[in-house]
Amino acid sequence: MSYVDGKAPAKIAVLGAGSWGTTFAKILADTAEGTDLRVVLWGRRQEVVDQINENHRNPRYLSSIELPASISASTDVAEVLRDAELVVLAVPAQTLREQLRGWVGLLAEDAVVVSLMKGLELGTDQRMSQVIQEELGLGPERVVVVSGPNLAMEIARQEPTASVVACADEKTAKWVAKACKPKYFRPYTVSDVVGVEIGGIVKNVIALCVGICEGQKVGDNTKASVITRGLAETTRLALALGGKAETMSGLAGLGDLVATCSSPLSRNHTAGRMLGEGLTLEDVNNRMTQTAEGIKSGRAVSDLAGKMGVDMPITNAVVAVLEGKLTVDELGPLLLGRQLKSEGD
């Protein structure tokens, strides 16, 4: 396998031509500038693929960004996957399992798979790395998770950021990190896949709550309180599942949470703000051009917390709002009216 002998991959497939998939393809191509690396994007829409191939742009998601000429695109997933030593997945979390079942026979025998997705599967409450391992029959040493404060447009504009590359196998993590280290993107490696994924999942739900606060025009004290207590309940869930506390205080925990809760570029923050302004969930979904994973994964997070006996009041309140059981006006009083306790509990 390539990561054992240290050789860079000759071909990388990125499945998903949305904003983050396209941006990560750019990261990979910029890292390998001047080499023979091929980065091939798979997209569902022929018009998007044609624009990438002919004009080196993805007008639907990154209209102002010129993509490296070494990136090509296709709607033929078999062609995209052929001989790819590294396969990057950037599709909506709730469609992943079904799509993998159609792709399983197309991957190279020793391919390493990277997940960019930040969601929990409804019904199974499984993290994306678990779905990948189960459907593709891969061991944990061949599944990598990339997470952190990764707002796609900022990175596509080459504004400096850091991120985390997580894998149970240190050599695999380092091999992937070497493939995604242009001058504007710094990857750190960790082995705590559970903590990294939980941080990336729950922060979307917390960002919905912060967005609701903003839509209701409350101040920074309120938003800071939600972010801080949101980190506390994220940490409780991560630890219950075997994650590490230090991961939650790092880029994949606090870093990702702050970026997602604070930026108007965040889909979950934007969706929450629209809910706070009085729009219905249906209206929000109709206005969103990309998936806000917190809306899709919130119920799965709440269910998983219940199974693990983990108290997650913000998450549960947001899910109640999403399911029409609680109005946005009732959310604040409900959380503030909870029984008093020590902050450390």
N, C-alpha and C positions, 0 to 999 in steps of 0.2 A: 504494500500500500504506500501511496506517495508520502503520507505524513511520517512513516517510519524512516524512510531514507532521506527525508528532509527536502525533497524536490518540490518546487512549486507546482501547482496543478496546471495542466495545459489547457483545460477547458472547464469553465464554471457555468452551470445552468442556474438561472434565477426564475422561479415559477411564481409569477404574479407581477404584473406591470403597473401596479398602483404607485402611489407616491413613495412609499418606503422601499418596495421592491426595486423600483427604478433608481432610487437614490443609492441603495446598497450596491446595485450593479455599477453605478458610477464610482463608488468607493473602491470596488474591486478593480475596475479598469484603471483608475488613477494610480492605484498602488503598483500596478504592473506596467505602467507607461514605459514604452521602449522595449517591451518584451513581446513574445508571440502569443501571450495568453488570449484566449477567446472567451468573452463573456456573452452569453446568449440568454435573452429574456423570452419567457413565454407569456403571451397575452391572449385573452379571449377575443378582443375586438380587433378586427382586421385593420380598421382605420388607425388605431393606436400603433400597431405593429408597423404599418406603412410609414407613419410619421417618424418613428424611431429610425427605420432603415434609410429613409430618403432624406430626412431633414435633421436627423440627430436630435430630435426633441420629442417630449411626451406632452403635447399641448393640453391634454385632459387634466393632468395632475401637476406637472412642473413646466408650465408654459414658457417661463423666462429662462430656463436652464438649457444650455447647450451640452449635449452628452458626448462623451468620447467616441471617436470614430470606431474604436475597437469593440463597441457594443452593437450587437445585432439582435433582431427580434423575429419571432415566428409564432404562428398560431398552432403549429404542429408540435405537440408536446413530445412525441417520440423523437423527432429530429433534435429538439432542444436538449433532451436528456442523453442522447447517444454519446457515449464515451466521456461523459462529464464526471470528473473525479470528485467534484464538490457540487452539491445540489442545495440551493438555498430556497426555502419555502416562505412565501410572503402572500398567502391567501387568507381569506376570512376564516377565523377559527372554527366556526360552526359548519363550514363546508369541507374542512380538511380531511376527515375520515373517508368520506365518499370519494373525494378526488384521489386520495392515495390508493384506494382500491383499483382505480383505473390506471394508475401509474406504476404499480408495484413491479410489474414485469419489464419495465422500461429502464430501470436504473442500472448503471454499471455495477458489477458484482461487488466491488470494493469501495463504492462511493461513500463519502461522508456527507451527512445531511445536516443542514443548519436551519434552525427555526428562528424566524424573525417575529413570530406571532405572539400576541399577548392576550390570550383568552383561555377560558376553561370550558370544556365541552359540556353542553347541557345533557342531562340524562345520566352521564357516566361520572361527571365531575373530574375528569382526567385533564391533566396538563398536556400541552401540545407535544412535548417530548415523549410522554407516555403513549399518546395516540400514534406517533410516528414509529416508535419501537414496536408497538403491537401490530400495526398494519403492514409494516415493511419487514418485520422479523429481524430487526437490527439490535445489536447489543448496545449498552449505554456508551461504550467507547467510540461509537460511530455517530452519535447524535449530539449536536452542539446547539446551544442557545445563545443568541446575541441580544442583549438588552441594555437599557440605560436611558439617559436623557436624550432621546433620539427623535427630535422633531424634524421630519424629513426635509422640509423646505430650507431650514437653517443649514443643515448639513449639505444639501445640494448646492447652496450658495457658498460652501466651503468656509462656513463660520466654525471656529474650532470647538470640538467637543470630545468627550471621552466616553467610553462604553465598556461593557463587560462581555467576555467570551467565556461561556461556562460549559464544561464537559467533565464527566467522571474521569476521563483519561487526560492527564496533563499534556502528553505529547500531541494529542489531537487538538486540544485547545490552543496550544502554541502554534501549531501548523496553520489553523484557521486564522489566528491573530496576525500571523505574518502576511496572510493574503489580503488583509483589510486594514492597512496602516498607511494611508496617504498622509500628507503633511498636516491635514486638518482634522484627522480622526484618530484618536489614540485608544487602542483596545488593551484592556487589562484582562488577565486570565484568572479564573477561579474554578473550583471543583463543585461548588454548591449550586447545582442545577435547580434543586427544589426552591431554595431561597430566591434565586434570580427570577424564576418563572412566577412565583407567588407575588413578588414585588411588582412585576410587570402586569400582572392580572388585576390585583386589587386596586392599584393606583388609578385604574380607569374608572372604577366605581366611586372612589373618593373624589376624583376630578369632576364627576357628574354632580356631586354634592356641592363642591366649591363653585361650579358653574351656576347651580341653582341659587346659591347665595349671591353671586354677582348679578344674576338676572333680577333678583329682588332688591338690588342696590344696597346691600348691607356693606359694612366697612371691612377694612383689612384685619381687624381684631378677630372678627368672625371667621374669615377665611383661614387665617393662621391657626386658629383653634381647630378647625376641621382638618387641616393638613396634619397638624401635630397628633391629634387623636386618631386620625386615619392611619398614620404610621404605626401607632401603638397597636391597633387591631390587626394591621397587616403583619406586624412582627409576631403577634400571638399565633396567628394562623400558620405562618412560616415555621415557627419553632415546633408547633404541634405536629407538623408534617415531616420534621427532620431537618429543616433549614437552619441556618446559622444567624445569630444576632448581628454579627459584623457585616453580613451581606445587606441587612436592612439599613444599616447606617452608611452604606456605600452608594456607588453609582446606580446600581440596579434597584435599590430601595429608596432612600431619601432623594437621591439625584433625579431619578425618573419621576418620583412623586411630585417634586417641586416644579419640574418643567411642565408636566402634564396638567397640574392644577393651576399654573400661573399664566400659561401662554394662550393667546387667541388662536394660535396655530393648532392647538390640541382639539381633536374632534370631540373627545368626551367633555372637555370644558365647554366647548361651543354648544353641544347638545344640552348640557345641563343649564347653560345660560338661557337657552330658548325655553326650556321647561319653566325656569324661574320667572320668565317674562309672561308666562301664561299660555304658551302654546301646548297643544296636546301632543302626546307621544307620536301619534300618527302624523301630525303636522311636522314634527321634528324629523322623523324618518323620511318624509317626502322631500324635505329641504336639504338633507345631508347628501352629498355626492359620494362620500366614503363611509365605511362602516365605523360606528362608534362602539368599540368592543364592550365597553362597560354596560351598554344597554342589553347586549346579547348574553354576556357572561355573568351579570349581576346575580341572577337567580341561582346559577351553578355555584357561585362563591358562597352565597347564603346557605345553600343546602350543604355544601362541604363543611362549612363552619359548624352547622348544627350537628352533623355526624361526628365531628371531632370534639364537640363540647366547647367550642371557642366562642366567646362573647364578641360580637361584631355589630354594635348598635348602629353605626353610621351606614354600614353596608345594608343592614336589614331595613333601615328607614328608606334608603334610596330605592331598594327593590320594591318596597310597599308603594312608593310614589309611582314607579314604572308600571306596577300592576294595578294602579287605580285604587288602591286601598287607603291611600293617604294623600292629601293635597300638599302642594309645596308650602302652603301657609302653615300647615300643621307640623311640618318636619322639624323646624327649630324648637318650638315649645316641647315637642316630644323628647328630643335629645337633651334639652336643658333640664327637663323635669325628672330625669332619671335619679335614682337613689344616690346619695353622696357616698364617695369612697376615696381612698388614697390614690393619688395619681399613678403610683407604681403598681397598683393591682391590675 
